[in-house]
Amino acid sequence: MRKDAAVAEDRPHRARHRSEVPRTNVSVPDEELMRALYREHAGPLLAYVLRLVAGDRQRAEDVVQETLIRAWKNAGQLNRATGSVRPWLVTVARRIVIDGHRSRQARPQEVDPSPLEVMPAEDEIDKALWLMTLSDALDDLTPAHREVLVETYFKGRTVNEAAETLGIPSGTVRSRVFYALRSMKLALEERGVSA
């Protein structure tokens, strides 16, 4: 046998198309191999990654895409014959998720300034807190005391108008207003509000 022929037999056979290149000698990623990997593993890999990213589909799809890109770049390391492709893909996907989580933890959280622009002024906050405290104190009153305060202070009626509306004598309205105000003062003091 000629020496040239022996050397030619030792070299891998060069095919005309990449799809004809034997998978074991692939140094340039094979498109057909990648299509097959996608068909076989993209669905189960996406389901696995969705669990890792708490159902965030967009993030899961990004992780699967990055995993398959890494598989494409490392096609020479993948050995489909031994069935070790899926564990390799799962490990790479898990590491991508972990790396993404770590990088988000390392960065300070971005704050959108727009909610700060629409925050109420300090006076509005104080007024809202005062109304909440007042409402809680009113809830502590008896219904009879509460209704006379509502009629006289909040609706602005006179004692006689409140008496007529409530169907009770005006003296009773005055008495209930006195005791209701005293009870309100105590209820507000219990909440840290002093007169």
C-alpha positions in Angstrom: 0.0 0.0 0.0 1.3 3.4 -0.8 2.2 5.8 2.0 -0.2 8.5 0.7 -3.1 6.0 0.8 -2.3 5.0 4.4 -2.2 8.6 5.5 -5.5 9.3 3.8 -7.1 6.4 5.6 -6.0 7.8 9.0 -7.6 11.2 8.4 -11.3 11.4 9.0 -13.4 11.3 5.9 -14.5 14.9 4.8 -18.1 15.0 3.8 -19.6 17.5 1.5 -22.3 18.6 3.9 -22.2 19.1 7.6 -25.1 16.9 8.2 -23.0 14.0 6.8 -20.2 14.6 9.3 -20.1 11.8 11.9 -21.3 13.2 15.2 -18.3 11.8 17.1 -15.8 13.9 15.2 -17.7 17.2 15.2 -15.6 20.2 15.9 -17.9 22.7 14.3 -21.4 22.7 15.8 -23.8 20.7 13.7 -27.1 22.3 12.9 -28.9 19.0 12.5 -27.6 18.0 15.9 -28.9 21.2 17.4 -32.3 20.7 15.8 -32.5 17.2 17.2 -31.4 18.5 20.7 -34.1 21.1 20.5 -36.8 18.7 19.5 -35.9 16.2 22.1 -35.0 18.3 25.1 -36.5 21.9 24.8 -39.9 20.9 26.2 -38.8 19.0 29.2 -36.0 21.5 29.9 -38.5 24.4 29.7 -40.8 22.6 32.2 -37.9 22.0 34.6 -36.7 25.6 34.3 -40.2 27.0 34.8 -40.2 25.4 38.2 -36.8 26.9 39.0 -37.9 30.4 38.1 -41.3 30.3 39.8 -43.3 30.2 36.6 -41.7 33.2 34.9 -42.1 31.9 31.3 -40.1 34.7 29.7 -37.1 34.1 32.0 -37.5 30.3 31.6 -37.4 30.6 27.8 -34.3 32.8 28.0 -32.6 30.2 30.2 -33.5 27.4 27.8 -32.2 29.4 24.9 -28.9 30.2 26.7 -28.6 26.5 27.6 -29.1 25.3 24.0 -26.6 28.0 22.8 -24.0 26.6 25.3 -24.8 23.1 24.1 -24.3 24.3 20.5 -21.0 25.9 21.4 -19.9 22.7 23.2 -21.3 20.2 20.8 -18.1 18.3 20.8 -18.5 17.5 24.5 -22.0 16.1 24.1 -22.2 12.4 23.8 -25.7 11.3 22.7 -24.7 7.7 22.6 -24.4 7.4 26.4 -27.5 9.4 27.1 -25.7 12.0 29.1 -27.1 15.0 27.1 -30.2 15.7 29.2 -28.3 15.7 32.5 -25.7 18.0 31.0 -28.5 20.4 29.8 -30.3 20.3 33.1 -27.1 21.1 35.0 -26.2 24.0 32.7 -29.7 25.4 32.9 -29.7 25.1 36.7 -26.4 26.9 36.9 -27.7 29.7 34.5 -30.6 30.2 36.9 -28.4 30.3 39.9 -26.0 32.7 38.2 -28.9 35.0 37.2 -30.2 35.0 40.8 -26.8 35.8 42.2 -26.3 38.7 39.7 -29.6 40.2 40.6 -28.8 39.9 44.3 -25.4 41.7 43.8 -27.0 44.7 42.1 -28.9 47.3 44.1 -32.6 47.3 43.4 -33.6 49.9 40.9 -36.2 52.4 42.2 -38.7 54.0 39.9 -38.8 57.7 40.8 -42.4 58.2 39.6 -44.2 56.9 42.8 -42.1 59.4 44.8 -43.4 62.3 42.6 -47.0 61.4 43.3 -46.6 60.9 47.0 -49.0 63.1 49.0 -47.7 66.1 50.8 -47.0 65.8 54.5 -50.2 67.7 55.4 -52.3 65.2 53.4 -50.6 62.3 55.2 -51.2 63.9 58.6 -54.8 64.6 57.7 -55.3 61.0 56.5 -53.8 59.6 59.7 -55.9 62.0 61.9 -59.1 60.9 60.1 -58.2 57.2 60.6 -57.5 57.7 64.3 -60.7 59.7 64.6 -62.7 57.0 62.9 -61.3 54.4 65.2 -62.2 56.5 68.2 -65.7 57.0 67.0 -66.1 53.2 66.6 -65.4 52.9 70.3 -68.4 55.1 71.2 -71.8 53.8 71.9 -74.2 54.1 69.0 -76.2 56.8 70.8 -73.1 58.9 71.5 -71.8 58.4 68.0 -75.1 59.5 66.3 -75.3 62.8 68.3 -71.7 63.7 67.4 -72.3 62.9 63.8 -75.4 65.1 63.7 -74.0 68.0 65.6 -70.3 68.1 64.6 -70.0 66.3 61.3 -73.3 67.3 59.7 -73.2 70.8 61.4 -76.7 70.7 62.8 -77.8 72.6 65.8 -78.9 70.8 69.0 -82.6 71.4 68.2 -82.2 70.2 64.6 -80.3 67.1 65.8 -83.0 66.5 68.5 -85.7 66.7 65.8 -83.8 64.4 63.4 -83.1 61.8 66.1 -86.5 62.1 67.7 -85.2 62.8 71.2 -85.4 65.9 73.5 -82.8 68.6 73.0 -81.6 68.2 76.6 -80.8 64.6 75.9 -78.8 65.7 72.8 -76.8 68.1 75.0 -76.1 65.5 77.6 -75.1 62.9 75.0 -72.8 65.3 73.3 -71.1 66.1 76.6 -70.5 62.5 77.5 -69.6 61.6 73.9 -66.9 64.3 73.8 -65.5 63.0 77.1 -65.4 59.5 75.8 -63.8 60.7 72.5 -61.1 62.5 74.5 -60.3 59.3 76.4 -60.3 57.2 73.2 -57.9 59.6 71.5 -55.6 59.7 74.5 -55.5 55.9 74.4 -54.3 56.2 70.8 -51.5 58.7 71.7 -53.4 61.9 70.7 -53.5 64.6 73.3 -56.0 67.5 73.3 
